[in-house]
Amino acid sequence: MTENIVVLGAGYAGAGTVKSLEDELDGEADVTWISETDYHLVLHESHRCIRDPSVQEKIAIPVHEIKELSTAFIQDEVVGIDTEAQEVDLAESDTVEYDYLLVGLGSQTAFFGIDGLKEHALTLKSLDDALAIHDTIQQAAREASTNDPAQVVIGGAGLSGIQTAGEVAEFRDEHNAPIDIHLVEGLDQVLPNSDPELQGALRKRLEAADVNIKCGEFIGEVDEETVYIGDEDELDYDVLVWTGGITGRDCMQDVDLDKDERNHRVHAEGNFQTDDERVFAIGDSALIDQPGDQPAPPTAQAAWQAAEVAGENLARAVRGQPLKAWTHKDKGTVVSVGEKAVAHDVDNMPIDTFGGMPAKLLKKAIAARWINDITGISRAAKAWPDM
């Protein structure tokens, strides 16, 4: 009887694994792909929709353009996984049985128990989130005036927070909108725990875009009008966006796998196998063992790299072959601040940190390469101008 491989999630981890798995298999197993959305979102470019919602046409790629006809697709929400019965429970569809399972469900926003934050903040984890930020900022700008500008507060100055601030600034400038932008980070610098040269370059561009930066004090509480920072500071807001952290999906809480009990992310070996040999996990859903003390980073870059090997390992598992170990290789960081970009520690580049047109073109090329890898050159070429 032909074995069934089930892949959960249509993010970088899920979509990349499906492509890799299809390339590896030659009718040796059936493949079922399950996702809440019937498209793959190029998430690291979703902030572009904050300025221009039409970009969604370039970065939301229908699954039928990605998968082969032989791969079955089910659009539904995963609500549970029974590892003993080898079944995936779905919100509306029948239970799906598996012989091998790849968990690539991604993550959800972590609110860290901050009072009022979940109730009042917008997030940036989906296409709908990005479009909601656009609509809310647009409405706030309409109700504001030059003497009483709309106050946009962005919590968290990691990649998502920085890029969100940059797009809000571009929206403000393109529409001559009365908006003040505040970027709040609890740690001492933007893009915490990164190279000081990169931090400085990003701060310089954020300040040039008239983004007010406040670092060194954590948000402690939020109500419907005010963000309370540290012991004394307050920021009134019209729009609040929270990008300050991730945690595992709710459906993973009760799954019988070795996982972090606080964030529900599943522990996996370097070959992506969990403590259940028939369940593999990658991307934000997983804590993947790596050389040293830290797991693989929860980045798009890491998920892309991992997916290629994960697809091959699933095929190897079906064949009873030894699995390959994967080690993440950091190829550098590229961050956009509106129409500008900063690149750092990029492979084969003679300068550690640079901006200008080379960084901007590199940022566009990264997005275009991924779109080309999962769909083809035509869609990548159409997306290029908006990346």
C-alpha positions as CSV (number, residue, x, y, z in Angstrom):
1,M,0.0,0.0,0.0
2,T,1.3,3.4,-0.9
3,E,2.3,5.5,2.1
4,N,0.9,9.0,2.6
5,I,3.0,11.9,3.5
6,V,1.1,14.9,5.0
7,V,2.6,18.4,5.1
8,L,1.0,21.0,7.3
9,G,1.3,24.7,6.5
10,A,1.8,26.9,3.4
11,G,4.5,29.2,4.7
12,Y,8.1,29.0,3.7
13,A,8.6,25.7,5.5
14,G,5.5,24.0,4.1
15,A,5.6,25.3,0.6
16,G,9.3,24.7,0.3
17,T,9.0,21.1,1.6
18,V,6.2,20.3,-0.8
19,K,8.4,21.5,-3.7
20,S,11.4,19.5,-2.5
21,L,9.4,16.4,-1.7
22,E,7.7,16.4,-5.2
23,D,11.2,16.7,-6.8
24,E,12.4,13.7,-4.7
25,L,9.5,11.3,-5.1
26,D,8.8,9.3,-8.2
27,G,5.3,8.0,-7.4
28,E,6.7,6.3,-4.2
29,A,4.2,8.0,-1.9
30,D,1.1,10.1,-1.9
31,V,1.4,13.7,-0.7
32,T,-1.3,15.6,1.0
33,W,-0.8,19.3,1.7
34,I,-3.0,21.0,4.4
35,S,-3.2,24.8,5.0
36,E,-5.7,27.3,6.3
37,T,-5.1,29.5,3.2
38,D,-5.2,28.4,-0.4
39,Y,-2.1,30.5,-1.1
40,H,1.5,30.8,0.0
41,L,2.3,34.3,1.4
42,V,5.8,35.7,0.9
43,L,5.6,36.9,4.5
44,H,8.9,38.8,4.6
45,E,7.4,41.2,2.0
46,S,3.9,41.4,3.5
47,H,4.7,44.8,5.1
48,R,4.6,46.2,1.5
49,C,0.8,45.9,1.7
50,I,0.7,48.4,4.5
51,R,1.6,51.1,2.0
52,D,0.0,49.6,-1.1
53,P,-2.6,46.8,-0.7
54,S,-2.4,45.9,-4.4
55,V,1.0,44.3,-3.7
56,Q,-1.0,41.3,-2.3
57,E,-1.4,40.1,-5.9
58,K,2.4,39.7,-6.2
59,I,3.0,38.0,-2.8
60,A,0.0,35.8,-2.3
61,I,0.7,32.8,-4.6
62,P,-2.1,30.3,-5.1
63,V,-1.2,26.8,-4.1
64,H,-2.2,25.4,-7.5
65,E,0.7,27.4,-9.0
66,I,3.1,25.7,-6.6
67,K,2.1,22.0,-6.2
68,E,1.9,19.3,-8.8
69,L,-1.5,17.9,-9.8
70,S,-0.7,14.6,-8.0
71,T,-0.4,16.4,-4.6
72,A,-3.7,16.6,-2.9
73,F,-4.6,19.9,-1.2
74,I,-7.0,20.5,1.7
75,Q,-7.8,24.0,2.8
76,D,-8.7,23.8,6.5
77,E,-7.5,24.6,10.0
78,V,-5.5,22.0,11.9
79,V,-7.0,21.7,15.4
80,G,-5.1,18.7,16.7
81,I,-2.6,15.9,15.9
82,D,-3.0,12.4,17.3
83,T,0.5,10.8,17.0
84,E,-0.6,7.4,18.4
85,A,-3.4,7.1,15.8
86,Q,-1.3,8.9,13.2
87,E,-4.1,11.3,12.4
88,V,-4.5,15.1,11.8
89,D,-7.8,16.6,13.1
90,L,-9.2,19.4,11.0
91,A,-11.9,22.0,11.9
92,E,-14.3,21.2,9.1
93,S,-12.9,18.3,7.0
94,D,-12.6,14.7,7.8
95,T,-9.6,13.4,9.8
96,V,-6.5,12.8,7.6
97,E,-4.3,9.8,8.3
98,Y,-0.6,9.9,7.7
99,D,2.4,7.6,7.6
100,Y,4.8,10.5,7.8
101,L,4.0,14.0,8.9
102,L,5.8,17.3,8.4
103,V,4.7,20.1,10.9
104,G,5.3,23.4,9.3
105,L,2.5,25.4,10.7
106,G,4.5,28.5,11.6
107,S,3.9,30.6,14.7
108,Q,1.5,33.1,16.1
109,T,2.2,36.4,17.8
110,A,3.3,36.2,21.5
111,F,1.9,38.9,23.8
112,F,3.9,37.9,26.9
113,G,1.0,38.4,29.2
114,I,1.1,42.2,28.8
115,D,-2.2,43.5,30.1
116,G,-4.4,44.8,27.3
117,L,-1.9,44.2,24.4
118,K,-3.7,41.3,22.7
119,E,-7.1,43.1,22.9
120,H,-5.9,46.4,21.4
121,A,-2.9,45.7,19.1
122,L,-2.8,44.8,15.4
123,T,-0.3,42.2,14.4
124,L,1.6,41.3,11.3
125,K,1.5,37.5,10.8
126,S,-0.8,37.2,7.8
127,L,-2.0,39.0,4.6
128,D,-5.2,39.9,6.4
129,D,-3.1,41.5,9.2
130,A,-1.1,43.7,6.7
131,L,-4.3,44.8,5.0
132,A,-5.9,45.6,8.3
133,I,-3.0,47.8,9.3
134,H,-3.3,49.7,6.0
135,D,-7.0,50.2,6.5
136,T,-6.7,51.3,10.1
137,I,-3.8,53.7,9.4
138,Q,-5.7,55.1,6.4
139,Q,-8.8,55.7,8.5
140,A,-6.8,57.3,11.4
141,A,-5.1,59.7,8.9
142,R,-8.5,60.8,7.5
143,E,-9.7,61.6,11.0
144,A,-6.4,63.5,11.9
145,S,-5.2,66.9,11.1
146,T,-1.9,68.8,10.8
147,N,-2.4,70.2,14.3
148,D,-3.6,66.8,15.7
149,P,-1.7,64.1,13.8
150,A,-2.6,60.4,14.1
151,Q,-0.3,58.6,16.5
152,V,1.0,55.2,15.2
153,V,2.9,53.1,17.8
154,I,4.8,50.0,16.7
155,G,5.9,47.7,19.5
156,G,9.1,45.7,18.8
157,A,12.0,46.8,16.7
158,G,13.0,43.5,15.2
159,L,12.8,42.9,11.4
160,S,9.0,43.1,11.3
161,G,8.8,46.3,13.5
162,I,11.5,48.1,11.5
163,Q,10.0,47.2,8.2
164,T,6.5,48.1,9.4
165,A,7.7,51.5,10.5
166,G,9.3,52.1,7.1
167,E,6.1,51.3,5.2
168,V,4.0,53.5,7.5
169,A,6.5,56.3,6.8
170,E,6.2,55.8,3.0
171,F,2.4,55.8,3.3
172,R,2.6,59.1,5.2
173,D,4.9,60.7,2.7
174,E,3.0,59.5,-0.4
175,H,-0.3,60.7,0.9
176,N,0.9,63.7,2.8
177,A,-0.9,62.2,5.7
178,P,-0.7,63.8,9.2
179,I,0.9,60.8,11.0
180,D,3.5,60.6,13.8
181,I,5.3,57.2,14.1
182,H,6.8,55.8,17.3
183,L,8.9,52.6,17.3
184,V,9.2,51.1,20.9
185,E,11.8,48.5,21.8
186,G,12.3,47.1,25.3
187,L,16.0,46.3,24.7
188,D,18.7,48.9,24.2
189,Q,18.9,49.0,20.4
190,V,16.8,48.5,17.3
191,L,17.3,45.0,15.8
192,P,18.5,43.7,19.2
193,N,21.4,41.2,19.4
194,S,22.7,42.1,16.0
195,D,25.9,43.8,14.9
196,P,26.2,47.4,16.2
197,E,27.1,48.7,12.7
198,L,23.9,47.2,11.3
199,Q,21.9,48.7,14.2
200,G,23.4,52.1,13.6
201,A,22.7,52.0,9.9
202,L,19.0,51.1,10.5
203,R,18.6,53.7,13.2
204,K,20.0,56.3,10.8
205,R,17.4,55.5,8.1
206,L,14.5,55.3,10.5
207,E,15.4,58.7,12.0
208,A,15.7,60.1,8.4
209,A,12.2,58.8,7.8
210,D,11.0,60.8,10.9
211,V,10.4,57.7,13.0
212,N,10.6,58.4,16.7
213,I,12.6,55.6,18.3
214,K,12.4,54.7,22.0
215,C,14.6,51.9,23.3
216,G,15.4,50.5,26.7
217,E,12.0,50.3,28.3
218,F,9.4,47.6,27.9
219,I,5.7,48.1,27.3
220,G,4.0,47.1,30.5
221,E,0.3,47.7,29.9
222,V,-2.0,48.9,27.1
223,D,-5.5,50.3,27.2
224,E,-7.8,51.5,24.4
225,E,-6.0,54.9,24.2
226,T,-2.5,54.6,25.8
227,V,0.6,52.5,25.8
228,Y,2.4,52.5,29.2
229,I,6.1,52.1,28.9
230,G,8.4,51.3,31.8
231,D,7.5,53.0,35.1
232,E,6.7,56.5,33.9
233,D,6.3,56.9,30.1
234,E,3.0,56.9,28.3
235,L,2.2,57.1,24.6
236,D,-1.3,57.9,23.4
237,Y,-2.1,56.1,20.2
238,D,-4.6,55.9,17.4
239,V,-3.0,52.8,15.8
240,L,-1.0,50.2,17.7
241,V,0.9,47.4,15.9
242,W,2.7,44.7,18.0
243,T,5.6,42.8,16.4
244,G,7.4,41.8,19.6
245,G,7.7,38.1,19.5
246,I,6.4,34.6,18.4
247,T,5.0,31.5,20.1
248,G,3.7,28.1,18.8
249,R,0.3,27.6,17.4
250,D,-2.6,26.7,19.8
251,C,-3.2,23.4,18.1
252,M,0.3,22.1,19.2
253,Q,-0.4,22.6,22.9
254,D,-1.7,19.0,23.5
255,V,0.2,17.2,20.9
256,D,2.2,14.3,22.4
257,L,5.6,15.4,21.2
258,D,8.7,16.7,23.0
259,K,8.2,20.4,23.0
260,D,8.9,23.6,24.9
261,E,6.0,23.7,27.4
262,R,6.0,27.5,27.4
263,N,5.8,28.2,23.7
264,H,4.7,24.8,22.3
265,R,7.4,24.7,19.7
266,V,8.4,21.1,18.9
267,H,12.0,19.9,19.6
268,A,13.5,18.4,16.4
269,E,16.9,16.9,15.6
270,G,19.1,18.3,12.9
271,N,17.4,16.0,10.5
272,F,14.0,17.4,11.5
273,Q,12.8,14.2,13.1
274,T,11.0,14.7,16.5
275,D,10.9,12.1,19.3
276,D,8.3,10.4,17.1
277,E,10.2,9.0,14.1
278,R,7.2,9.5,11.9
279,V,6.8,13.2,12.7
280,F,9.1,15.9,11.3
281,A,9.0,19.6,12.2
282,I,10.6,22.7,10.7
283,G,10.2,26.4,10.5
284,D,8.7,28.5,13.3
285,S,6.9,25.4,14.6
286,A,10.1,23.8,15.6
287,L,13.2,24.2,17.8
288,I,15.8,22.5,15.5
289,D,19.0,21.3,17.1
290,Q,22.1,22.9,15.7
291,P,25.8,22.9,16.7
292,G,26.3,25.0,19.8
293,D,23.7,26.0,22.3
294,Q,21.0,27.7,20.1
295,P,18.4,26.2,17.8
296,A,18.0,27.3,14.2
297,P,16.7,30.9,14.0
298,P,13.0,31.4,13.3
299,T,13.6,33.2,10.0
300,A,12.5,32.9,6.4
301,Q,16.1,32.3,5.4
302,A,16.4,29.3,7.8
303,A,13.0,27.9,6.7
304,W,14.0,28.0,3.0
305,Q,17.2,26.2,3.6
306,A,15.6,23.6,5.9
307,A,12.7,22.9,3.6
308,E,14.9,21.6,0.8
309,V,16.5,19.0,3.1
310,A,13.3,18.2,4.9
311,G,11.6,17.2,1.6
312,E,14.6,14.9,0.8
313,N,14.5,13.4,4.3
314,L,10.8,12.6,4.1
315,A,11.5,10.7,0.8
316,R,14.4,9.0,2.5
317,A,12.2,7.9,5.4
318,V,9.7,6.3,3.0
319,R,12.6,4.4,1.4
320,G,14.1,3.4,4.7
321,Q,17.3,5.3,3.9
322,P,19.5,7.2,6.4
323,L,18.4,10.8,7.0
324,K,20.6,13.9,6.3
325,A,21.5,16.3,9.0
326,W,21.0,20.0,8.3
327,T,23.1,22.9,9.6
328,H,21.8,26.5,9.1
329,K,24.2,28.8,7.2
330,D,23.6,32.5,7.8
331,K,23.9,34.1,4.4
332,G,23.5,37.6,5.8
333,T,20.7,40.1,6.7
334,V,18.8,42.5,4.4
335,V,16.3,44.8,6.0
336,S,14.1,47.4,4.2
337,V,13.1,50.7,5.6
338,G,10.5,51.9,3.1
339,E,12.2,52.4,-0.2
340,K,15.6,52.1,1.3
341,A,17.4,49.0,2.5
342,V,20.4,47.9,4.6
343,A,22.4,44.7,4.0
344,H,24.9,43.2,6.4
345,D,27.4,40.3,6.3
346,V,26.2,39.1,3.0
347,D,28.1,36.2,1.4
348,N,30.8,37.2,-1.1
349,M,30.4,40.9,-0.5
350,P,33.6,42.9,0.3
351,I,31.7,45.4,2.6
352,D,30.2,44.2,5.9
353,T,27.3,46.7,6.0
354,F,26.0,48.7,3.0
355,G,22.9,50.5,1.8
356,G,21.9,52.4,-1.3
357,M,20.9,50.8,-4.6
358,P,23.0,47.6,-4.1
359,A,21.1,46.8,-0.9
360,K,17.8,47.6,-2.4
361,L,18.4,45.4,-5.5
362,L,19.6,42.6,-3.2
363,K,16.4,42.8,-1.2
364,K,14.4,42.6,-4.4
365,A,16.5,39.7,-5.7
366,I,16.0,37.6,-2.6
367,A,12.2,37.9,-2.9
368,A,12.3,37.3,-6.6
369,R,14.5,34.2,-6.2
370,W,12.1,32.6,-3.7
371,I,9.1,33.3,-5.9
372,N,11.0,31.9,-8.9
373,D,11.9,28.7,-6.9
374,I,8.3,27.9,-6.0
375,T,6.5,29.0,-9.1
376,G,8.7,30.2,-12.0
377,I,10.4,33.2,-13.6
378,S,7.2,34.8,-15.0
379,R,5.6,35.4,-11.6
380,A,9.0,36.5,-10.1
381,A,9.4,39.0,-12.9
382,K,5.9,40.5,-12.3
383,A,6.7,40.8,-8.6
384,W,10.0,42.5,-9.0
385,P,8.9,46.1,-9.2
386,D,7.0,45.9,-5.9
387,M,9.6,44.1,-3.8
